Amino acid sequence: MILLVDDDPDILEGCEMVLENHGFHVLPCRSGEEALQAFRTYQEEINTIITDYHMPHMDGLELIQRIRMQQPHIHTILISGDFNQALPSGVILLQKPFTMDVLVQAIEQASM
């Protein structure tokens, strides 16, 4: 199961639709707080996080760090159009704009 997190409903819906069409089970969330709540409920089933970096109240890196406290080896993809920091180990950066094929490739890469 993929935990997909983005505060932009259009991006969230579009990515969810494409990923489900590729056979992935997706749990969409519109905020870091909502994602943490979903993670607590479905922790055993979630193996990948795809999160936007820029979100109100909790950015994507903080979300990743908080989830990794519970599941250190979870596959992680961070989406951003202007990220210029060092990435934590094992986090794949997906630069905006991206195609849906690139998103699917990033998921496959994260799973290796």
Backbone as CSV, one residue per row, in Angstrom:
resi,resn,N_x,N_y,N_z,CA_x,CA_y,CA_z,C_x,C_y,C_z
1,MET,0.849,-1.174,0.000,0.000,0.000,0.000,0.896,1.239,0.000
2,ILE,0.499,2.236,-0.767,1.232,3.497,-0.858,0.467,4.564,-0.086
3,LEU,1.158,5.240,0.821,0.621,6.402,1.511,0.994,7.618,0.665
4,LEU,0.007,8.228,0.032,0.212,9.347,-0.885,-0.254,10.625,-0.204
5,VAL,0.633,11.614,-0.075,0.322,12.808,0.703,0.619,14.063,-0.117
6,ASP,-0.421,14.882,-0.327,-0.262,16.168,-1.011,-1.431,17.051,-0.625
7,ASP,-1.152,18.311,-0.336,-2.218,19.232,0.063,-2.977,19.800,-1.138
8,ASP,-2.496,19.532,-2.345,-3.196,19.972,-3.554,-4.130,18.844,-4.000
9,PRO,-5.457,19.051,-3.879,-6.392,17.967,-4.204,-6.304,17.476,-5.642
10,ASP,-5.976,18.353,-6.595,-5.870,17.935,-7.996,-4.685,16.986,-8.203
11,ILE,-3.552,17.319,-7.597,-2.371,16.455,-7.709,-2.629,15.133,-7.004
12,LEU,-3.226,15.203,-5.821,-3.523,13.995,-5.056,-4.434,13.060,-5.840
13,GLU,-5.495,13.598,-6.398,-6.450,12.782,-7.149,-5.830,12.216,-8.421
14,GLY,-5.076,13.045,-9.138,-4.445,12.587,-10.379,-3.434,11.479,-10.139
15,CYS,-2.577,11.664,-9.140,-1.579,10.633,-8.831,-2.252,9.357,-8.332
16,GLU,-3.271,9.510,-7.493,-3.984,8.335,-6.989,-4.577,7.524,-8.140
17,MET,-5.210,8.198,-9.072,-5.852,7.514,-10.199,-4.819,6.755,-11.045
18,VAL,-3.728,7.414,-11.357,-2.695,6.773,-12.184,-2.087,5.579,-11.460
19,LEU,-1.780,5.746,-10.179,-1.160,4.653,-9.433,-2.100,3.458,-9.303
20,GLU,-3.370,3.727,-9.060,-4.331,2.626,-8.983,-4.482,1.927,-10.333
21,ASN,-4.413,2.700,-11.413,-4.464,2.092,-12.760,-3.241,1.221,-13.040
22,HIS,-2.137,1.455,-12.316,-0.927,0.630,-12.446,-0.938,-0.519,-11.432
23,GLY,-2.048,-0.691,-10.729,-2.179,-1.829,-9.833,-1.782,-1.597,-8.389
24,PHE,-1.458,-0.359,-8.029,-1.086,-0.062,-6.645,-2.330,0.241,-5.818
25,HIS,-2.291,-0.143,-4.543,-3.346,0.255,-3.605,-2.864,1.544,-2.946
26,VAL,-3.669,2.600,-3.034,-3.242,3.934,-2.604,-4.134,4.429,-1.475
27,LEU,-3.489,4.998,-0.450,-4.184,5.637,0.655,-3.868,7.136,0.574
28,PRO,-4.791,7.958,0.034,-4.516,9.384,-0.152,-4.771,10.186,1.124
29,CYS,-3.912,11.170,1.376,-4.053,12.055,2.534,-3.707,13.482,2.106
30,ARG,-4.396,14.458,2.689,-4.198,15.859,2.305,-3.302,16.650,3.240
31,SER,-2.772,16.017,4.278,-1.874,16.730,5.196,-0.981,15.718,5.903
32,GLY,0.074,16.236,6.496,0.950,15.376,7.283,0.232,14.769,8.471
33,GLU,-0.609,15.566,9.114,-1.354,15.076,10.270,-2.291,13.932,9.873
34,GLU,-3.000,14.100,8.763,-3.893,13.054,8.274,-3.094,11.800,7.907
35,ALA,-1.921,12.000,7.334,-1.070,10.871,6.954,-0.585,10.104,8.182
36,LEU,-0.210,10.807,9.241,0.225,10.122,10.458,-0.905,9.298,11.063
37,GLN,-2.095,9.840,11.043,-3.255,9.111,11.558,-3.509,7.854,10.708
38,ALA,-3.456,8.002,9.385,-3.647,6.853,8.496,-2.540,5.822,8.707
39,PHE,-1.314,6.293,8.905,-0.188,5.387,9.115,-0.388,4.567,10.384
40,ARG,-0.863,5.209,11.451,-1.113,4.478,12.697,-2.120,3.344,12.473
41,THR,-3.112,3.608,11.640,-4.160,2.618,11.380,-3.677,1.502,10.455
42,TYR,-2.907,1.842,9.435,-2.525,0.879,8.391,-1.029,0.601,8.346
43,GLN,-0.344,0.786,9.437,1.114,0.668,9.480,1.629,-0.651,8.922
44,GLU,0.956,-1.727,9.198,1.414,-3.040,8.743,1.272,-3.218,7.227
45,GLU,0.398,-2.449,6.615,0.128,-2.607,5.187,0.890,-1.610,4.313
46,ILE,1.255,-0.467,4.857,1.931,0.590,4.091,3.405,0.242,3.952
47,ASN,3.891,0.232,2.695,5.313,-0.035,2.475,6.021,1.103,1.740
48,THR,5.255,2.094,1.293,5.837,3.214,0.541,5.117,4.507,0.910
49,ILE,5.889,5.588,1.051,5.330,6.925,1.257,5.745,7.781,0.072
50,ILE,4.780,8.459,-0.507,5.061,9.482,-1.512,4.465,10.761,-0.946
51,THR,5.294,11.746,-0.681,4.799,12.970,-0.067,5.368,14.214,-0.717
52,ASP,4.533,15.212,-0.801,4.970,16.531,-1.236,5.840,17.120,-0.131
53,TYR,6.802,17.945,-0.483,7.648,18.580,0.520,6.931,19.767,1.142
54,HIS,6.427,20.680,0.312,5.812,21.910,0.811,4.349,21.686,1.161
55,MET,4.081,21.593,2.465,2.710,21.480,2.953,2.608,22.304,4.236
56,PRO,1.430,22.847,4.514,1.271,23.618,5.747,1.351,22.720,6.986
57,HIS,1.818,23.271,8.070,1.867,22.648,9.398,2.939,21.576,9.553
58,MET,3.173,20.748,8.546,4.192,19.716,8.618,4.695,19.438,7.203
59,ASP,5.984,19.693,6.971,6.484,19.434,5.621,6.750,17.940,5.431
60,GLY,7.007,17.573,4.189,7.182,16.175,3.847,8.360,15.510,4.534
61,LEU,9.446,16.250,4.760,10.603,15.658,5.450,10.267,15.322,6.892
62,GLU,9.553,16.217,7.564,9.160,15.934,8.947,8.252,14.706,8.997
63,LEU,7.332,14.618,8.050,6.446,13.460,7.984,7.253,12.170,7.815
64,ILE,8.199,12.181,6.881,9.042,11.013,6.650,9.806,10.637,7.922
65,GLN,10.379,11.632,8.583,11.149,11.356,9.794,10.270,10.750,10.888
66,ARG,9.068,11.267,11.040,8.174,10.750,12.079,7.724,9.317,11.777
67,ILE,7.461,9.026,10.519,7.052,7.663,10.151,8.232,6.703,10.271
68,ARG,9.415,7.169,9.898,10.595,6.302,9.988,10.962,5.949,11.430
69,MET,10.478,6.710,12.397,10.696,6.332,13.797,9.983,5.012,14.102
70,GLN,8.874,4.782,13.416,8.097,3.557,13.610,8.482,2.459,12.629
71,GLN,8.851,2.867,11.414,9.162,1.899,10.349,10.386,2.423,9.585
72,PRO,11.589,2.169,10.121,12.812,2.793,9.583,13.123,2.506,8.115
73,HIS,12.686,1.368,7.603,13.076,0.980,6.241,11.959,1.165,5.215
74,ILE,10.975,1.987,5.536,9.873,2.222,4.605,10.406,2.927,3.357
75,HIS,9.891,2.568,2.198,10.302,3.210,0.946,9.728,4.621,0.927
76,THR,10.559,5.597,0.535,10.120,6.997,0.593,10.493,7.760,-0.665
77,ILE,9.511,8.553,-1.132,9.708,9.440,-2.277,9.225,10.817,-1.859
78,LEU,10.073,11.814,-2.014,9.754,13.194,-1.693,9.575,13.964,-2.995
79,ILE,8.461,14.677,-3.111,8.163,15.452,-4.314,8.344,16.928,-4.019
80,SER,9.102,17.615,-4.881,9.296,19.056,-4.695,9.751,19.687,-6.004
81,GLY,9.397,20.940,-6.169,9.847,21.686,-7.330,11.103,22.493,-7.058
82,ASP,11.443,22.654,-5.766,12.586,23.506,-5.441,13.322,23.043,-4.185
83,PHE,13.569,21.770,-4.091,14.258,21.212,-2.926,15.753,21.319,-3.145
84,ASN,16.472,21.918,-2.186,17.921,22.087,-2.361,18.684,21.756,-1.086
85,GLN,18.193,20.800,-0.317,18.858,20.350,0.897,19.416,18.950,0.676
86,ALA,20.176,18.483,1.652,20.621,17.094,1.617,19.435,16.205,1.972
87,LEU,19.302,15.124,1.258,18.221,14.181,1.519,18.645,13.153,2.559
88,PRO,17.738,12.748,3.426,18.050,11.629,4.310,18.325,10.373,3.483
89,SER,19.072,9.475,4.025,19.415,8.228,3.346,18.154,7.478,2.933
90,GLY,18.162,6.982,1.702,17.068,6.163,1.221,15.862,6.918,0.705
91,VAL,15.913,8.241,0.708,14.787,9.035,0.194,15.075,9.400,-1.253
92,ILE,14.120,9.127,-2.121,14.238,9.479,-3.535,13.546,10.818,-3.747
93,LEU,14.217,11.732,-4.426,13.638,13.034,-4.739,13.058,12.994,-6.141
94,LEU,11.801,13.394,-6.246,11.123,13.487,-7.535,10.828,14.966,-7.769
95,GLN,11.540,15.555,-8.743,11.408,16.981,-9.035,10.147,17.260,-9.833
96,LYS,9.399,18.281,-9.420,8.243,18.757,-10.192,8.760,19.617,-11.325
97,PRO,8.136,19.642,-12.439,7.039,18.773,-12.865,7.587,17.413,-13.280
98,PHE,6.763,16.392,-13.162,7.160,15.047,-13.545,5.996,14.380,-14.267
99,THR,6.325,13.375,-15.045,5.274,12.615,-15.724,4.859,11.466,-14.816
100,MET,3.714,10.903,-15.096,3.246,9.778,-14.297,4.122,8.546,-14.514
101,ASP,4.706,8.402,-15.697,5.644,7.297,-15.934,6.858,7.429,-15.021
102,VAL,7.338,8.648,-14.829,8.481,8.883,-13.944,8.104,8.556,-12.493
103,LEU,6.879,8.874,-12.108,6.406,8.540,-10.759,6.407,7.023,-10.550
104,VAL,5.887,6.298,-11.500,5.856,4.832,-11.395,7.281,4.276,-11.349
105,GLN,8.188,4.827,-12.154,9.592,4.394,-12.141,10.238,4.662,-10.770
106,ALA,9.896,5.798,-10.163,10.446,6.131,-8.843,9.974,5.119,-7.798
107,ILE,8.732,4.686,-7.894,8.210,3.677,-6.959,8.974,2.373,-7.143
108,GLU,9.197,1.979,-8.373,9.944,0.754,-8.655,11.370,0.865,-8.141
109,GLN,11.992,2.031,-8.307,13.346,2.259,-7.827,13.389,2.207,-6.300
110,ALA,12.400,2.800,-5.639,12.362,2.810,-4.175,12.224,1.408,-3.616
111,SER,11.599,0.525,-4.364,11.351,-0.844,-3.893,12.561,-1.745,-4.020
112,MET,13.580,-1.305,-4.726,14.776,-2.151,-4.940,15.659,-2.166,-3.707
